[in-house]
Amino acid sequence: MSKRKAYPSDLSDARWALIEPTLSAWRQARLDRRPTGQPATVELREIFNAILYVNR
């Protein structure tokens, strides 16, 4: 996880453990279809935390 301040809307480690396999599989499927094959540079957990923050 990054060194930023945690927000109340952030996922707990237990909740992240539940959804991480699904999101990682989705990301890997997208990377397999990417023509360049370059890995992603942003952490999935941070993206999901941002979505939860905006939704809140």
SEBA-874969 format. One record per residue: x, y, z of N, C-alpha, C in turn; chain; residue in one letter. Coordinates in nm, 3 decimals. Example, Ala and Ser with C-alpha at 12.3 -4.5 7.8 and 13.67 -1.06 7.14 Angstrom:
2
{{1.319, -0.569, 0.780}, {1.230, -0.450, 0.780}, {1.320, -0.330, 0.780}, 'A', 'a'},
{{1.285, -0.225, 0.708}, {1.367, -0.106, 0.714}, {1.290, 0.003, 0.787}, 'A', 's'},
//
This chain:
56
{{0.084, -0.117, 0.000}, {0.000, 0.000, 0.000}, {0.089, 0.124, 0.000}, 'A', 'm'},
{{0.036, 0.232, -0.049}, {0.116, 0.353, -0.062}, {0.132, 0.423, 0.073}, 'A', 's'},
{{0.211, 0.527, 0.072}, {0.243, 0.600, 0.195}, {0.149, 0.718, 0.217}, 'A', 'k'},
{{0.032, 0.716, 0.159}, {-0.061, 0.828, 0.176}, {-0.143, 0.810, 0.303}, 'A', 'r'},
{{-0.211, 0.917, 0.341}, {-0.298, 0.913, 0.459}, {-0.418, 0.823, 0.430}, 'A', 'k'},
{{-0.453, 0.740, 0.525}, {-0.568, 0.650, 0.506}, {-0.698, 0.727, 0.528}, 'A', 'a'},
{{-0.797, 0.697, 0.446}, {-0.929, 0.758, 0.458}, {-1.026, 0.658, 0.518}, 'A', 'y'},
{{-1.133, 0.706, 0.581}, {-1.231, 0.613, 0.638}, {-1.295, 0.521, 0.535}, 'A', 'p'},
{{-1.297, 0.562, 0.410}, {-1.359, 0.480, 0.306}, {-1.266, 0.372, 0.251}, 'A', 's'},
{{-1.139, 0.371, 0.291}, {-1.043, 0.272, 0.241}, {-1.082, 0.130, 0.284}, 'A', 'd'},
{{-1.044, 0.036, 0.199}, {-1.070, -0.105, 0.229}, {-0.981, -0.155, 0.341}, 'A', 'l'},
{{-1.036, -0.238, 0.425}, {-0.954, -0.305, 0.526}, {-0.877, -0.418, 0.457}, 'A', 's'},
{{-0.776, -0.469, 0.526}, {-0.698, -0.580, 0.470}, {-0.786, -0.703, 0.448}, 'A', 'd'},
{{-0.880, -0.727, 0.539}, {-0.968, -0.844, 0.526}, {-1.059, -0.832, 0.404}, 'A', 'a'},
{{-1.115, -0.715, 0.382}, {-1.201, -0.696, 0.264}, {-1.121, -0.702, 0.135}, 'A', 'r'},
{{-1.000, -0.646, 0.138}, {-0.916, -0.652, 0.019}, {-0.882, -0.796, -0.015}, 'A', 'w'},
{{-0.858, -0.879, 0.086}, {-0.825, -1.019, 0.063}, {-0.940, -1.092, -0.007}, 'A', 'a'},
{{-1.062, -1.046, 0.014}, {-1.178, -1.109, -0.051}, {-1.189, -1.074, -0.200}, 'A', 'l'},
{{-1.160, -0.949, -0.235}, {-1.182, -0.906, -0.373}, {-1.055, -0.905, -0.459}, 'A', 'i'},
{{-0.939, -0.911, -0.396}, {-0.813, -0.903, -0.470}, {-0.795, -1.012, -0.576}, 'A', 'e'},
{{-0.831, -1.137, -0.549}, {-0.813, -1.239, -0.653}, {-0.894, -1.210, -0.780}, 'A', 'p'},
{{-1.015, -1.160, -0.763}, {-1.100, -1.129, -0.879}, {-1.042, -1.014, -0.959}, 'A', 't'},
{{-1.001, -0.908, -0.890}, {-0.946, -0.792, -0.961}, {-0.811, -0.825, -1.026}, 'A', 'l'},
{{-0.731, -0.906, -0.960}, {-0.602, -0.944, -1.019}, {-0.621, -1.030, -1.144}, 'A', 's'},
{{-0.718, -1.119, -1.141}, {-0.748, -1.200, -1.260}, {-0.796, -1.112, -1.374}, 'A', 'a'},
{{-0.879, -1.013, -1.344}, {-0.928, -0.920, -1.446}, {-0.811, -0.843, -1.506}, 'A', 'w'},
{{-0.722, -0.795, -1.419}, {-0.608, -0.718, -1.468}, {-0.517, -0.804, -1.555}, 'A', 'r'},
{{-0.493, -0.926, -1.514}, {-0.406, -1.014, -1.592}, {-0.466, -1.044, -1.730}, 'A', 'q'},
{{-0.598, -1.062, -1.734}, {-0.665, -1.085, -1.862}, {-0.649, -0.964, -1.953}, 'A', 'a'},
{{-0.657, -0.845, -1.898}, {-0.638, -0.724, -1.977}, {-0.494, -0.711, -2.025}, 'A', 'r'},
{{-0.397, -0.744, -1.939}, {-0.257, -0.735, -1.978}, {-0.224, -0.836, -2.087}, 'A', 'l'},
{{-0.287, -0.952, -2.082}, {-0.264, -1.053, -2.186}, {-0.311, -1.005, -2.322}, 'A', 'd'},
{{-0.413, -0.920, -2.326}, {-0.465, -0.868, -2.453}, {-0.395, -0.740, -2.498}, 'A', 'r'},
{{-0.317, -0.681, -2.411}, {-0.250, -0.554, -2.443}, {-0.140, -0.578, -2.545}, 'A', 'r'},
{{-0.139, -0.500, -2.654}, {-0.038, -0.522, -2.758}, {0.105, -0.502, -2.709}, 'A', 'p'},
{{0.127, -0.407, -2.620}, {0.264, -0.379, -2.575}, {0.309, -0.476, -2.468}, 'A', 't'},
{{0.216, -0.531, -2.391}, {0.252, -0.623, -2.284}, {0.315, -0.556, -2.164}, 'A', 'g'},
{{0.311, -0.425, -2.159}, {0.369, -0.353, -2.047}, {0.285, -0.372, -1.921}, 'A', 'q'},
{{0.349, -0.390, -1.807}, {0.274, -0.407, -1.682}, {0.209, -0.275, -1.639}, 'A', 'p'},
{{0.105, -0.287, -1.561}, {0.038, -0.169, -1.510}, {0.125, -0.101, -1.406}, 'A', 'a'},
{{0.110, 0.029, -1.392}, {0.195, 0.104, -1.300}, {0.120, 0.149, -1.175}, 'A', 't'},
{{-0.010, 0.126, -1.168}, {-0.091, 0.171, -1.055}, {-0.143, 0.049, -0.980}, 'A', 'v'},
{{-0.143, 0.058, -0.847}, {-0.192, -0.051, -0.766}, {-0.345, -0.060, -0.772}, 'A', 'e'},
{{-0.396, -0.181, -0.787}, {-0.540, -0.201, -0.793}, {-0.609, -0.155, -0.666}, 'A', 'l'},
{{-0.547, -0.178, -0.553}, {-0.609, -0.139, -0.426}, {-0.627, 0.012, -0.418}, 'A', 'r'},
{{-0.531, 0.088, -0.468}, {-0.543, 0.233, -0.467}, {-0.655, 0.281, -0.560}, 'A', 'e'},
{{-0.669, 0.216, -0.673}, {-0.778, 0.251, -0.765}, {-0.912, 0.224, -0.699}, 'A', 'i'},
{{-0.924, 0.107, -0.636}, {-1.049, 0.071, -0.572}, {-1.078, 0.164, -0.454}, 'A', 'f'},
{{-0.976, 0.202, -0.378}, {-0.996, 0.298, -0.269}, {-1.043, 0.432, -0.323}, 'A', 'n'},
{{-0.991, 0.475, -0.435}, {-1.033, 0.602, -0.495}, {-1.179, 0.596, -0.538}, 'A', 'a'},
{{-1.220, 0.485, -0.596}, {-1.360, 0.468, -0.636}, {-1.451, 0.474, -0.513}, 'A', 'i'},
{{-1.412, 0.407, -0.407}, {-1.492, 0.410, -0.284}, {-1.497, 0.550, -0.225}, 'A', 'l'},
{{-1.388, 0.625, -0.232}, {-1.385, 0.761, -0.179}, {-1.482, 0.851, -0.256}, 'A', 'y'},
{{-1.478, 0.843, -0.389}, {-1.566, 0.926, -0.471}, {-1.711, 0.885, -0.451}, 'A', 'v'},
{{-1.736, 0.755, -0.438}, {-1.871, 0.706, -0.420}, {-1.928, 0.750, -0.284}, 'A', 'n'},
{{-1.841, 0.763, -0.186}, {-1.883, 0.800, -0.052}, {-1.939, 0.939, -0.054}, 'A', 'r'},
//
